[in-house]
Amino acid sequence: NDLNYFQNNNPGGTFSFDNLFTAATNTGGASGSGMASFLLGLSNNSSLVQTSLFTYAQLYYQGYFVTDTWQATNKLTVTAGLRWEIPGVYRERYDRQAVFNPTELNPALKGVLVSGNPVIGAFDLVNSPLHPEKGLNPEHYGLVAPRIGLAYRLSDRTVIRTGGGVFYIPSNVQFSQGPYGNAAAYYNNAQNATIDSSVTYATTLSNPFPTGLIAAPGRNPIYQANLLGGSLGGKGQLRFENAGYTEQWNFTVQHQFPHDFALEAGYAGLRGIHLPLGLQFNQIDPKYLALGSALKNQVANPFFGVVSTGTLSARTVQAGQLLLPFPQYQTLTDPGNYSGDSTYHALQVKAEKRFSSGGTLLGAYTYSKILANVETLTSWLDSGTGVAGYQNVYDMRSEKALSSFDSRQRLTVSYVYDLPMGKGRAFLGSVSGFADRIVSGWGINGVTTFQKGFPLGITATPNNTGLNTGLRPNVVAGCQKTVDGSAQSKITGWFNTACFTTPAIYTFGNEARTDPILRGPGIANYDFSVFKNTAVTERVKVEFRAEAFNLFNRVQFGSPNLGQTTAANNLFGQITTQQNTPRLVQMALRLRF
């Protein structure tokens, strides 16, 4: 797999503004305005400009397998197989990749002490004495995946099927594990907007990077020093990562009833193990939150004169920064960190009716539940679900909750039907000539989908805990969260927002990663089409088709605003977006000869 790739999401910079600079105090609250901060040019420390390299990657995948089907008896069929997976690791043509070593003394910080201790945590280039492999990770050679399936014919009309297996995650499922997302291939230049939590500003929008921009380091010998002080989200790949896999199993009964009607009912289960979840390495240990506002006190910066960018280049620094696991960096996220866990259980029912006149009616219903401490790898594509983040990475056990993709109930009905009219059909079967061309050849098809909404992951803002923590609100005990009424009647208050309060500063909220009760708007969608096939001559045929997507022009509302906040412009609990598109009608005419 060759992957020659370049991407820069922020070549001109992304600048963020909040209400803290213009608030009465730097803890925010209801005062201040993000717009006022913008007009003053006072962006916050999350602003950045990205510099990146072209990357030239290769990934070698191997899979060896054996499988066989054995007719054990005239009723029992056994299919068994075994795969040996060698997923491969990304290599970059010019070895411009580095991995993070959390136990190594940082060679660019020799002689620097933090709380009397040397600074640990450094990056090692691939194909170097500290990381002899040319890829990010050593290859996994011990991944053996068995699977088995059984089919038992209980009678001529009833079949029982069951099976299970192990399935390993491909290496290329995690985009950021490739060279493009590596610390050596692109660099986030973070603005040093303030060093005292928005009490005073250090730079403004008119000149956000007074010392210039740092380029992506590649294999430049000074790469270690260039990474100091950086915001390294998605850059903390480790040398040794687990191999992610799933265990899947199912049990199904199928029965053929008279009149071409079939019914299938089954159970499906899945366990995800060592799933990639992306973990923030540089979150402050919650035991230090008891220090409260002292975490924001300015103290002497041990990195002054060594770090050349961001808040760590100033003479003083917040005391909390020096309590981070790796205080020489602002943020540090491992995009892989294969430690995620998920479980899935589902009842699946399918009914199918075939019509002798031509056509099929198919209905499928699923009742399921997903629990996980891991979510999508493409959150930028899945924002409609209200994807929930982590609050405390030191307690991932408490981060396991309903998945943001737990749809719970889903019903899909699809159909294709040739209308029984025209020559040789049940109705108007004796027509001929021009009348036959008008009334014959008509048919319909469509898909109708009903689905419950996804769970809601509620956050609290502003996050006064800070120091790379997440924050969720507290739930008022005994409060009725849900609101009765139609979807249209609840768009200005989808749920009872009074049930959620902002936690005290430097404390975490008790809300789960996704709320166990509240869900976003569901789906009720109808797609429908009418078609007609007409034979003009024996060799020339005309096909007409009219299709309508979202036939009844129903609105599927987007997720409500999930940021519980004390700001005056509070949209918490309100729906302000539409998830689907209005009705789309299209017609086509095809001539076949």
C-alpha positions, 0 to 999 in steps of 0.5 A: 500500500503506497501512500504519498500524502500531504495535508495542511489543515491550518496553513493560515492559522486557526484562531479561537476567542472566548469570553475570558479576556473580557470577563470580570474575572479570568474564571469567566462565568456569565460576564465577558464576550467572545466577540469582544475578545475578537474585536480586541484581537485577544485570541486564546492559547488554542490558536495555532498555525500548522506547518507540514511536509509531503510524506511518502509512505509504504505499508506491507500487509500479509495474510495467510489462511486455510479454510475448509467446509465439511459436510459432517452429516446430511444435516450438519455443515461445518466451516472452519478457518484459521488466518495468520495476520501480519498487518504491517507498519507504516514506513516513510521513504526518508525515515521522517517519523518519530515515536514517543518514549515516556521513560527516556530522559529528554536529551534537549533538556540536560541539566533542567530540573522540574521539582528537583527531578530531571525531565523525562519524555522524549522522541526517538527517530525511526531507524536510529540507535534508540529505535532500530525499526524503520517503521513506527512499531515492531511488526506483530508476527503472532496474530492468529485468528480462528473462526468457525461456522455451523449450519444445521438443517433442522427440517426442510424449512428450518435452518440453525446457523451459528459461528464466531471468530477473531478479527484483527484491525488493519494497520491503516484503519488509524489514519494518524498512525501513518507518517502524515500525523507524525511529530516529525512530519507536521508541527502545530505552532501554538500562539503564546496568547497569555501566560496567566490564564487570560488575566493579561495578554502576551500576543495579539491577533495583529502579530500572533507569532512574533518569533516566526513559525517553526517548520515540521522538523523531519530528521533535522538534528534539532527536532527534539528541541523544536518539539519542546513547548509544542501542542502535540495532539496526535503526535505521541505514538508509542513504539510498542502498541497492542494489536487491536481485534474483535471477537464476534459471534452469532446465533440465527434461526431461519424458517421458510413459511408457505407462500414464499415468506421467510423469517429469520431471528438471531443474536449477534455479539461483539467484544472489541479489545485493544481498540485505538482510542487516542489518549491525552498523555499530558493531563494533570493528575486529579490529585493536584486539583485540590491545590485550586487557584494555586495551580495558576500562580506564576512561578519561575519557568525552568524551560526559559531560554531553552524552549523557543515557542509558546507559553513555555518560552516565557520567564514565568509559567503556571505552577500547574504546567510543571505538575503535568506528566510531561511539562515540557509539552503543552498537549501530547496525545497518542492517536493509537493507544490501543487500550479501548474496550467495547461490547455489543449485543443485538437481537436481529429479526428479518422478514422477507416476502417474495411475490409471484408477480415479481417483487420483494418486501424485506423488513429488518429490525435490530434491538441493540446496545453498545457500551464502550470507552472508545468512539469513532476515529473520524469525529469530524465526519460524525458530529451529528451524533454528539460524540462524547470526549473524556473527562479524566484519563486516569480513570478510563473505567469510569469513561465506559458508557453508552456509545455515541453510536448506540442507536438501540432500535432500528427498523428498515423496510425496503420493497421492489414491486412490479405493479400487476397491470398490463398485458398478461397481468391480473389487471387490464391483462387484455390490453394491446397496442398503444394502450399496452405501452401506456399501462404495462411495465410500471413498478415501485421501490423504496426504503423506509427507515425508523431509528431511535436517536443517539445518546447525548454526551454533555460537556461543561464550559468554560472548563476552569479545571484546565490543564488538559482535562475534560469537564462534564456537568453535575447532575441534579439528583432526582431531576426529570431530564426528559421533556414531553412533546413533539420534536418540533415543540422541543427544539428550544429545549430538547431536555431539562437543562436545569438538571445540569449544573457547572461543577465547582472550579477544579472539580469534575462533574458526575455526569457520565460520558454519555447520558444514560437517558437522554437521546437526540432526535431519531430518524423517520425517512422515506425514499420512494421511486416509480419506474416504467419499462416500455418496449418500443420495438423488439430491440429498443426499450425506454426506461423512465424513473422518478425518485424522491429522497425524503419523500414527505420532506420531514426534518431530521433535527441535528443534535442539541447544543451539549455545552452546559455553560454559564455564559449569557449567550447560552444555547444549551439544550437547543437544536439549531441545526438540521441533519438531513436535506430537504426533499430531493426529486429527480427524474431520468429517461434511458433509451436502450438499444 
